[in-house]
Amino acid sequence: MSALSELTVGERGVLEALDLPESVQNHLMHMGFVPGSCVHILRRAPAGDPTVYGIDGMEIALRHETAAAIRVCRCTATMAAATGEAHELAEATQ
């Protein structure tokens, strides 16, 4: 398991846990950051912070300190298919 902040642009991860205060955790979960979801690292700001993540059809920017508290497993094509991301993954790899 890795921190979300450790993934590079273009990689995907399956959310495992959010090690954040309950208020922040609830806010992120309402935006789709729930265990089992596939998150795609879209881009980073020129200075490296924040990073924009794609999840559940939305783009959300998170600071490094927040992303460091989100645990993920790197996502394979099989995992992406299981979380409903197969079509998006196929387009991204073409």
C-alpha positions in Angstrom: 0.0 0.0 0.0 1.2 3.5 -0.9 0.2 7.0 -0.2 -1.8 8.7 -2.9 0.9 11.4 -3.0 3.5 8.9 -4.1 1.8 8.0 -7.4 3.0 9.8 -10.5 1.0 11.6 -13.1 -0.8 9.0 -15.3 -0.9 6.3 -12.6 -4.1 5.0 -11.0 -4.7 3.7 -7.5 -7.5 1.9 -5.7 -8.4 3.8 -2.5 -7.9 1.7 0.6 -8.1 4.1 3.6 -8.3 7.8 4.5 -6.2 8.6 7.5 -7.6 12.0 8.0 -9.7 13.9 10.6 -13.3 12.8 10.4 -14.5 16.2 9.0 -12.0 16.1 6.1 -12.7 12.4 5.6 -16.4 12.9 5.3 -15.9 15.8 2.9 -13.7 13.7 0.6 -16.0 10.7 0.8 -18.9 12.9 -0.4 -16.8 13.7 -3.5 -16.1 10.1 -4.3 -13.0 9.3 -2.3 -14.4 6.0 -0.8 -12.5 2.8 -0.3 -12.6 0.6 -3.4 -12.7 3.6 -5.8 -10.2 4.0 -8.6 -8.4 7.4 -8.6 -6.3 8.7 -11.6 -3.5 11.2 -11.1 -4.1 13.8 -13.8 -1.6 16.6 -13.3 0.5 18.5 -10.8 1.0 22.2 -10.5 4.4 23.5 -11.7 5.7 23.8 -8.2 4.4 20.2 -7.4 1.5 21.1 -5.2 -1.4 20.8 -5.5 -2.1 17.7 -7.6 -5.3 17.1 -9.6 -6.9 13.7 -9.2 -9.8 12.2 -11.3 -12.4 10.2 -9.4 -16.0 9.4 -10.2 -16.0 11.7 -13.2 -14.7 14.7 -11.3 -11.4 16.5 -11.1 -10.3 17.4 -7.5 -7.1 19.2 -6.5 -5.6 18.1 -3.2 -2.5 19.4 -1.3 0.4 17.0 -0.8 -0.3 16.7 3.0 -3.8 15.6 2.4 -2.9 13.1 -0.4 -0.1 11.7 1.8 -2.8 10.6 4.3 -4.8 8.7 1.7 -3.7 5.0 1.3 -4.0 3.4 -2.1 -2.9 0.2 -4.0 -1.5 0.9 -7.5 -4.3 0.1 -10.0 -3.9 -2.4 -12.8 -6.2 -2.7 -15.9 -8.0 -5.6 -14.1 -8.6 -3.5 -11.0 -9.8 -0.6 -13.1 -12.3 -2.8 -14.9 -13.6 -4.0 -11.5 -14.2 -0.5 -10.4 -15.9 0.6 -13.7 -12.9 2.5 -15.1 -12.1 0.1 -18.0 -13.4 2.3 -20.8 -11.6 5.4 -19.4 -8.4 3.3 -19.0 -8.6 2.0 -22.6 -8.9 5.6 -23.9 -6.0 6.8 -21.8 -3.7 4.1 -23.1 -4.3 4.8 -26.8 
